[in-house]
Amino acid sequence: MGGAPRGIRTAVALAVAGTAFGSWVLVVTAPDRYADSTSTLFSASVGGLYLGAGLLARLRRPGNVVGLLMQLVGIGWFAEDLQISTDPLVHTVGLFLRSASTGFLIPLLLVFPYGRLRSREDDGAVAAVADRVLVAVGCTVAFVLQPVAVFFHDSITENLLLVHYVPWLRQVTDALQLVVSVAVVAVLLWRWARASRPYRRELAPLLAVGLVGGLASGLDAALGADREWSHTPLLTAVHLSVLCLPLAFLAGVWRIRLGRTAVAELLRRLPLDSRRALRDELARTLDDGSLQLGFPASGGDGYVDIDGRPLTARPGQWTSVLERGGRRVGVLVHDPALREDRYVLEAVVSAAALELDNQALVAELRASRRRVIEAGDEQRREVERHLHDGAQQKFINLGLQLRIARRRLDRAASGAELAGLLDDALAILEQGHAELRVAARGIHPVVLSEAGLAQALRSLTAGLPLPVDLHADELPQLPEPVELTAYYVVKEAVSNVLKHADARTVRVDLHHTDGVLSLSVTDDGVGGADPAGGGTGLLGLRHRVSAYDGRLTVRSRPGEGTVVSVTLPTRERAPSKEDEPV
């Protein structure tokens, strides 16, 4: 215990002292209990549960005053039993403490679960004032007016401090206690009516028993100050409700363990595709429909939500900052009731920060891959332009000159040998020009820019040793990166069919629907291709497709041919807040 925090040592000491005090009270008052009144065992159970539950609460949340108040309720419960003693001294002391448990129970109900009264900033001035007035009046009645009334109260057992009997004074204090108790119940009901789902989960166990337990002192007063304990079975029901209050708190502790299971499910579902999906998953895990996910604004001032709008917490909401490696990557705006599940909330905050950091890295990787691909495409276009405007043009000019020279030799009807040499040179030139044109088309398909994707694919598949059946819907104007990606997918897939499939036919299908281009290349070959492999060509296509938020799949069963399928979004959009790195 030497290394334990001071609050925990105090909690343990108070529990031990309360247990010792309660044991002494039970021993002292045991002979004076009526046979049909609350038994010594019942009193010990109520006081012991409050002491034990309060100790557990303080061990789990040392900074939360709820545990301390529960321990004080338990000690106050034992102290109230002193008034039933037939010993005048013990009885007189007990009269001073006849409302001790109620004096601690009222603030306990009002501060649960946060360990603080409602504040003006979070809950409004009316709620803040109401809580403080109820606590002040309740404590005044229990610890000031009730003790003062002892000097004017005459009981069956001698009151050693009786000055003058004033019967109405006790009635007034009991009536005040009844009013305060009813007001506490009304506040709890009002909180329940306005509460969010997380707060209702916290409040539900206490509200179920607090409707009765909160009226304990009021019912006690309504039954009359001079009643005999054996004639009040309703009081036993009140005591039972008080007995359930610490059990209700323990139910809350058990619910926290269930919350940890929800966190485990969240971790199992990570990673997610977008920030919006993360927001929805966090709201589902914490059962908080009001939860919002915010990100640092691009200007560095404040936060924005997943749609890019400025994000501000509404009155009563709480914020938890998401940090990763010392950097603020976002913020959670949530119901304040979630703070009571501190371990669950901290786990969710850590998971959200990690997921946001990972999404930022993925977005940066995707953007970097796009830049590399687009830079490579631009370089290929530049090479194609140089070939077309340089070497190809020179070949064309040279060919024209050779043809002119050849025609002049024909008109002169001489130089047969030179004419043959010119014919050979012209043939070599035309062959080189054709090969250069094919190479240029492989670097960058000019027909794609001039005639569109469908015509470029027809040009690609024309003259192949294998018939290619091309089916293309009327396609709209597509973004150039999408057209290039689709072109290279067909080129690589058809090349693989020619090399490996031993197929008789190939079918290429293109469809565009709702901003998505769907492409498939199907052959009737031997199948059995490895979808996870496919060589460096297919791997490069996977990277290109994924860089533009597309998806490439390969289905190839032995003897059933191969199908290469691609889907590509075609709506060009500026990078959204979900794509930007944090």
C-alpha positions in Angstrom: 0.0 0.0 0.0 3.0 2.3 0.4 3.1 3.0 -3.3 -0.6 3.4 -3.8 -2.0 6.8 -4.6 -3.2 8.9 -1.7 -6.8 8.7 -2.8 -6.8 4.9 -2.9 -5.2 4.7 0.5 -7.8 7.0 1.9 -10.6 5.0 0.3 -9.3 1.8 1.8 -8.9 3.4 5.2 -12.4 4.8 5.0 -13.8 1.4 4.1 -12.1 -0.2 7.0 -13.1 2.5 9.4 -16.7 2.4 8.1 -16.8 -1.4 8.5 -15.5 -1.2 12.1 -18.1 1.6 12.9 -20.9 -0.3 11.3 -20.0 -3.5 13.2 -20.1 -1.6 16.5 -23.4 0.0 15.6 -25.0 -3.4 14.8 -23.7 -4.9 18.0 -25.0 -2.0 20.1 -28.5 -1.9 18.4 -29.0 -5.6 17.9 -31.0 -6.1 21.2 -33.3 -3.2 20.5 -34.6 -4.3 17.1 -38.1 -5.4 16.7 -38.6 -8.9 15.4 -40.5 -7.7 12.2 -38.3 -4.7 11.6 -35.3 -4.5 9.3 -32.9 -7.0 10.6 -29.3 -6.7 11.7 -28.4 -8.7 8.5 -30.3 -6.3 6.3 -28.7 -3.3 7.8 -25.3 -4.9 7.5 -26.0 -5.7 3.8 -27.1 -2.2 2.9 -24.2 -0.5 4.7 -21.7 -3.1 3.5 -22.7 -2.8 -0.1 -22.3 1.0 -0.1 -18.9 0.7 1.5 -17.8 -2.0 -0.9 -19.2 -0.5 -4.1 -17.8 2.9 -3.1 -14.4 1.4 -2.6 -14.6 -0.3 -6.0 -15.6 3.0 -7.6 -12.7 4.8 -6.0 -10.2 2.1 -7.0 -11.4 2.4 -10.6 -11.8 6.2 -10.7 -9.8 7.7 -7.9 -10.6 11.2 -9.0 -14.4 10.7 -9.2 -16.2 11.8 -6.0 -19.0 9.2 -6.6 -17.1 6.5 -4.8 -16.4 8.7 -1.8 -20.1 9.7 -1.5 -21.1 6.0 -1.7 -18.8 5.2 1.2 -20.3 8.1 3.2 -23.8 6.9 2.5 -22.8 3.5 3.9 -21.4 5.1 7.0 -24.4 7.3 7.3 -26.7 4.3 7.0 -25.0 2.7 10.0 -25.1 5.9 11.9 -28.9 6.2 11.5 -29.4 2.9 13.3 -28.1 4.5 16.5 -31.5 6.2 17.1 -33.2 2.8 17.6 -31.1 2.1 20.7 -32.8 2.1 24.1 -29.7 3.5 25.6 -30.4 7.2 26.1 -26.9 8.3 25.2 -26.7 6.2 22.1 -30.2 7.1 21.1 -29.6 10.9 21.6 -26.5 10.7 19.3 -28.6 8.7 16.8 -31.2 11.5 16.7 -28.5 13.9 15.4 -27.7 11.5 12.6 -31.2 10.3 11.7 -30.9 11.7 8.1 -27.1 11.1 7.6 -27.4 8.7 4.7 -30.0 11.0 2.9 -27.7 13.9 3.3 -25.0 12.1 1.3 -27.5 10.3 -1.0 -28.9 13.5 -2.5 -25.5 14.8 -3.8 -24.6 11.2 -4.9 -27.6 11.0 -7.2 -27.0 14.5 -8.6 -23.3 14.1 -9.4 -23.5 10.5 -10.8 -21.9 9.5 -13.1 -19.4 12.4 -13.7 -18.6 13.1 -10.1 -19.6 16.7 -10.5 -22.7 18.9 -10.6 -23.9 20.2 -13.9 -22.1 23.3 -15.1 -23.3 26.5 -16.6 -21.1 26.1 -19.6 -22.2 22.5 -20.5 -25.8 22.3 -19.2 -27.0 25.9 -18.8 -27.5 28.2 -15.9 -30.9 26.7 -14.8 -29.5 23.2 -14.5 -26.4 24.3 -12.7 -28.3 26.4 -10.2 -30.9 23.7 -9.6 -28.3 21.1 -8.7 -26.5 23.4 -6.3 -29.7 24.6 -4.6 -30.9 21.0 -4.1 -27.5 19.9 -2.6 -27.4 23.0 -0.3 -31.0 22.5 0.9 -30.7 18.8 1.3 -27.5 19.0 3.3 -28.9 21.9 5.4 -31.9 19.8 6.3 -29.9 16.7 7.0 -27.0 18.2 8.9 -28.4 21.4 10.3 -32.2 21.5 10.8 -32.5 17.8 11.8 -29.8 18.2 14.5 -31.3 21.4 15.7 -34.7 19.7 16.0 -33.2 17.2 18.4 -33.3 19.9 21.2 -37.1 20.1 20.7 -38.0 16.5 20.0 -39.4 14.1 22.6 -39.1 10.4 21.9 -40.0 7.2 23.6 -36.4 6.6 24.6 -35.2 9.6 26.7 -33.6 12.4 24.7 -30.8 13.7 27.0 -30.7 17.0 25.1 -34.4 17.9 25.1 -34.9 21.6 25.9 -38.5 22.1 25.0 -40.9 19.9 23.1 -42.0 21.6 19.8 -43.9 19.0 17.8 -44.3 21.1 14.6 -40.6 21.7 14.2 -39.9 18.0 13.4 -42.8 18.1 11.0 -41.4 21.1 9.2 -38.0 19.5 8.8 -39.5 16.3 7.5 -41.7 18.2 5.0 -38.6 20.1 3.8 -36.8 16.8 3.3 -39.8 15.4 1.4 -39.8 18.5 -0.9 -36.0 18.1 -1.6 -36.4 14.4 -2.3 -39.3 14.9 -4.7 -37.2 17.6 -6.5 -34.3 15.3 -6.9 -36.6 12.7 -8.5 -38.0 15.4 -10.8 -34.4 16.4 -11.8 -33.5 12.7 -12.6 -36.7 12.3 -14.7 -35.9 15.6 -16.5 -32.4 14.4 -17.2 -33.7 11.1 -18.5 -36.2 12.8 -20.8 -33.5 15.0 -22.4 -30.6 12.5 -22.2 -28.8 11.0 -25.2 -28.4 7.3 -25.5 -25.0 7.1 -23.8 -26.2 9.1 -20.8 -29.4 7.1 -20.5 -27.3 4.0 -20.3 -25.5 5.5 -17.4 -28.6 6.9 -15.7 -31.0 3.9 -16.3 -29.9 1.7 -13.3 -30.0 4.5 -10.8 -33.3 5.9 -12.2 -35.0 2.6 -11.9 -34.4 2.5 -8.1 -33.9 6.2 -7.5 -37.6 6.9 -8.1 -38.2 5.1 -4.9 -34.9 5.5 -3.1 -34.8 9.3 -3.7 -38.1 9.6 -1.8 -36.7 7.6 1.2 -36.6 10.6 3.6 -39.9 12.0 2.3 -41.7 8.7 2.9 -40.1 8.5 6.3 -41.4 11.9 7.2 -44.9 11.1 5.8 -45.2 8.1 8.0 -44.9 10.3 11.1 -42.2 11.0 13.5 -43.6 9.0 16.4 -44.5 5.8 14.4 -43.4 2.4 15.6 -40.9 0.8 13.2 -42.8 -2.5 13.2 -45.8 -0.8 11.6 -44.1 0.5 8.5 -43.8 -2.2 5.8 -43.5 0.6 3.2 -40.3 1.7 4.8 -38.9 -1.8 4.1 -39.6 -1.3 0.4 -37.8 2.1 0.6 -34.8 0.3 2.2 -34.8 -2.3 -0.5 -34.6 0.5 -3.1 -31.7 2.0 -1.2 -30.1 -1.5 -1.2 -30.4 -1.6 -5.0 -28.6 1.7 -5.5 -25.0 0.3 -5.0 -26.0 -2.8 -7.0 -27.1 -0.4 -9.8 -23.6 1.2 -9.7 -22.0 -2.2 -9.9 -24.2 -2.9 -13.0 -22.6 0.2 -14.5 -19.2 -1.2 -13.8 -20.1 -4.4 -15.5 -21.4 -2.5 -18.5 -18.0 -0.9 -19.0 -16.6 -4.4 -19.6 -19.2 -4.9 -22.3 -18.0 -1.6 -23.8 -14.5 -3.1 -24.1 -16.0 -5.9 -26.2 -17.3 -3.2 -28.6 -13.8 -1.7 -28.8 -12.4 -5.1 -29.7 -15.0 -5.4 -32.5 -14.0 -1.9 -33.8 -10.4 -3.0 -34.0 -11.4 -6.1 -35.8 -13.2 -4.1 -38.5 -10.2 -1.7 -39.1 -8.9 -0.6 -41.5 -11.8 1.3 -43.2 -12.2 2.8 -46.6 -12.9 6.4 -45.7 -13.2 9.0 -43.0 -17.0 8.8 -43.3 -16.9 5.0 -42.7 -14.7 5.6 -39.7 -17.1 8.2 -38.3 -20.1 5.8 -38.7 -18.1 2.9 -37.1 -17.1 5.1 -34.1 -20.7 6.2 -33.6 -21.8 2.6 -33.7 -19.1 1.4 -31.2 -19.8 4.2 -28.7 -23.6 4.1 -29.4 -23.6 7.8 -29.8 -25.6 9.1 -32.8 -24.4 12.7 -32.1 -20.7 11.8 -32.5 -18.8 13.9 -35.1 -15.3 13.4 -36.4 -13.3 16.6 -37.1 -10.0 17.3 -38.9 -7.6 20.2 -38.7 -8.7 22.9 -41.2 -6.3 23.6 -44.1 -5.6 27.1 -42.8 -4.6 25.7 -39.4 -7.5 27.4 -37.6 -10.1 25.1 -36.0 -11.5 21.9 -37.4 -13.8 20.8 -40.2 -16.2 17.8 -40.4 -16.1 15.1 -43.0 -17.9 17.3 -45.5 -15.4 20.2 -45.0 -17.7 22.4 -43.0 -16.5 24.2 -39.8 -17.0 21.9 -36.8 -18.0 23.3 -33.4 -19.2 21.4 -30.4 -22.9 22.0 -29.4 -23.8 22.9 -25.8 -23.4 19.8 -23.6 -21.0 18.0 -26.0 -17.5 17.1 -25.2 -14.3 16.9 -27.3 -11.5 14.4 -27.3 -8.4 15.3 -29.3 -6.9 12.6 -31.6 -3.1 12.7 -31.5 -0.5 10.5 -33.3 3.2 10.9 -32.8 2.7 14.3 -31.1 0.6 15.6 -34.0 -3.1 16.4 -33.8 -4.8 14.4 -36.5 -8.4 15.1 -35.6 -10.9 15.5 -32.8 -14.0 13.6 -31.6 -17.1 15.5 -30.6 -19.3 13.3 -28.5 -21.7 12.9 -25.6 -20.1 13.8 -22.2 -21.5 10.6 -20.8 -18.8 8.7 -22.6 -16.2 10.2 -20.3 -17.4 7.8 -17.6 -16.2 4.9 -19.7 -12.7 6.4 -19.6 -10.9 3.2 -20.6 -13.3 2.5 -23.5 -13.1 6.2 -24.7 -9.3 6.2 -24.5 -9.1 3.0 -26.5 -11.5 4.3 -29.1 -9.6 7.6 -29.3 -6.3 5.8 -29.8 -7.9 3.5 -32.5 -9.4 6.5 -34.3 -6.1 8.4 -34.3 -4.2 5.3 -35.7 -6.8 4.8 -38.4 -6.7 8.4 -39.4 -2.9 8.3 -39.6 -3.1 5.1 -41.7 -5.7 6.7 -44.0 -3.5 9.7 -44.4 -0.6 7.5 -45.4 -2.7 5.5 -47.8 -4.0 8.7 -49.4 -0.5 10.1 -49.8 0.6 6.8 -51.3 -2.3 6.8 -53.7 -1.6 10.4 -54.6 2.1 9.6 -55.1 1.3 6.7 -57.2 -0.9 8.8 -59.4 1.8 11.4 -59.8 4.3 8.7 -60.8 1.9 7.2 -63.3 0.8 10.5 -64.8 4.5 11.6 -65.0 5.3 8.3 -66.9 2.3 8.9 -69.2 3.5 12.4 -69.9 7.0 11.2 -70.7 5.6 8.6 -73.1 3.5 11.3 -74.8 6.7 13.4 -75.1 8.7 10.5 -76.6 5.8 9.8 -79.0 5.7 13.5 -80.1 9.5 13.5 -80.6 9.3 10.3 -82.7 6.4 11.6 -84.7 7.8 15.1 -85.3 11.4 14.0 -85.6 12.4 10.5 -86.8 9.1 9.6 -88.4 8.9 12.9 -90.3 12.5 12.4 -91.6 11.6 8.9 -92.7 8.6 10.3 -94.6 10.7 13.0 -96.3 13.4 10.6 -97.2 10.8 8.2 -98.7 9.4 11.1 -100.8 12.8 11.9 -102.1 13.6 8.3 -103.0 10.3 8.0 -104.9 11.0 11.2 -106.8 14.5 9.8 -107.7 13.0 6.5 -108.7 10.5 8.2 -111.1 13.2 10.2 -112.7 15.3 7.1 -113.4 12.2 5.5 -115.0 11.7 8.5 -117.3 15.4 8.4 -118.3 15.1 4.7 -119.0 18.6 4.0 -117.7 20.3 3.0 -114.6 18.5 -0.3 -114.0 21.0 -1.3 -111.3 20.6 2.0 -109.5 16.8 1.6 -109.7 17.0 -1.8 -108.0 19.1 -0.3 -105.2 16.6 2.5 -104.8 13.7 0.0 -104.7 15.5 -2.0 -101.9 16.2 1.2 -100.0 12.6 2.3 -100.2 11.4 -1.1 -99.0 13.8 -1.0 -96.0 12.6 2.5 -95.3 8.9 1.6 -95.4 9.6 -1.4 -93.1 11.5 0.8 -90.6 8.8 3.4 -90.7 6.1 0.7 -90.0 8.2 -0.6 -87.1 8.7 2.9 -85.7 5.0 3.6 -85.9 4.2 0.4 -84.0 6.8 1.3 -81.3 5.4 4.8 -81.0 1.9 3.4 -80.6 3.1 1.2 -77.8 4.7 4.1 -76.0 1.5 6.2 -76.3 -1.6 5.4 -78.4 -2.2 8.5 -80.5 -5.5 7.1 -81.7 -6.7 7.2 -78.1 -6.4 10.9 -77.9 -7.8 11.4 -81.5 -10.6 8.9 -81.6 -11.4 7.7 -78.1 -11.1 4.5 -76.2 -13.4 2.2 -78.3 -11.6 3.1 -81.5 -8.2 2.8 -79.9 -9.1 -0.7 -78.8 -10.3 -1.7 -82.3 -7.0 -0.4 -83.7 -5.1 -2.4 -81.0 -6.8 -5.7 -81.7 -6.9 -5.4 -85.5 -4.6 -7.8 -87.3 -3.9 -10.0 -84.3 -3.6 -13.8 -84.9 -6.5 -14.4 -82.6 -10.0 -13.0 -83.3 -11.1 -10.4 -80.7 -14.8 -9.7 -80.3 -15.1 -6.1 -79.0 -18.4 -4.9 -77.4 -18.4 -1.3 -76.3 -21.4 0.8 -75.3 -21.5 4.4 -76.5 -19.0 5.9 -74.1 -19.0 9.5 -72.9 -15.9 11.6 -72.9 -13.7 9.9 -70.2 -10.8 11.4 -68.2 -7.5 10.7 -70.0 -6.0 8.7 -67.1 -9.1 6.4 -67.1 -8.8 5.8 -70.9 -5.1 5.1 -70.6 -5.7 2.7 -67.8 -8.4 0.8 -69.6 -6.3 0.7 -72.8 -3.3 -0.8 -71.1 -5.4 -3.3 -69.2 -6.8 -4.7 -72.5 -3.4 -4.6 -74.1 -1.8 -6.5 -71.2 -4.7 -9.0 -70.9 -4.7 -9.7 -74.7 -1.0 -10.1 -74.7 -1.2 -12.7 -71.9 -3.9 -14.6 -73.8 -1.6 -14.8 -76.9 1.3 -16.0 -74.8 -0.2 -18.4 -72.3 -3.9 -19.1 -72.8 -4.0 -21.3 -75.9 -7.4 -19.7 -76.6 -9.5 -19.6 -79.8 -11.4 -16.4 -79.1 -11.2 -13.3 -76.9 -14.1 -11.1 -75.9 -13.7 -7.5 -74.7 -16.7 -5.8 -73.0 -16.9 -2.1 -72.0 -19.9 -0.5 -70.2 -20.3 2.8 -68.5 -23.0 3.3 -65.9 -23.4 5.8 -63.0 -20.0 7.2 -63.3 -18.2 3.8 -63.4 -16.4 2.2 -66.3 -16.7 -1.6 -66.3 -14.2 -3.5 -68.4 -13.7 -7.3 -68.9 -11.4 -9.4 -71.1 -12.6 -13.0 -71.4 -10.9 -15.9 -73.2 -11.8 -19.5 -73.7 -8.3 -20.8 -73.0 -6.9 -23.3 -70.6 -7.4 -21.1 -67.5 -5.6 -21.8 -64.3 -3.8 -18.5 -64.1 -2.6 -17.3 -60.7 -4.8 -14.3 -59.7 -2.2 -13.3 -57.1 0.6 -13.4 -59.6 0.3 -12.5 -63.2 3.8 -11.2 -63.6 5.1 -7.6 -63.4 2.8 -6.4 -66.2 -0.4 -7.4 -64.3 1.1 -6.1 -61.0 1.7 -2.8 -62.7 -1.8 -2.7 -63.9 -3.1 -3.4 -60.4 -1.1 -0.4 -59.1 -2.4 1.8 -61.9 -6.0 0.8 -61.3 -5.9 1.2 -57.6 -4.2 4.6 -58.0 -7.5 5.8 -59.6 -9.7 4.2 -57.0 -10.5 1.3 -59.3 -10.5 -2.5 -58.7 -8.9 -5.3 -60.8 -9.9 -8.9 -60.4 -8.8 -12.1 -62.2 -11.0 -15.2 -62.3 -9.3 -18.2 -63.9 -10.4 -21.8 -63.2 -8.6 -24.6 -64.9 -10.3 -25.5 -68.2 -12.7 -22.6 -67.9 -10.7 -19.7 -69.4 -9.7 -16.5 -67.7 -11.7 -13.3 -67.0 -9.9 -10.1 -66.2 -12.3 -7.5 -64.8 -11.8 -3.8 -64.0 -14.0 -1.1 -62.5 -12.9 2.5 -62.7 -14.7 5.6 -61.4 -14.9 8.1 -64.2 -16.2 11.2 -62.4 -13.3 13.6 -62.1 -13.4 15.4 -58.7 -11.1 17.5 -56.7 -9.4 15.7 -53.8 -12.0 15.5 -51.1 -11.5 15.9 -47.4 -11.6 12.1 -47.2 -8.6 11.9 -49.6 -6.4 14.6 -48.2 -3.6 13.6 -45.8 -4.0 15.0 -42.3 
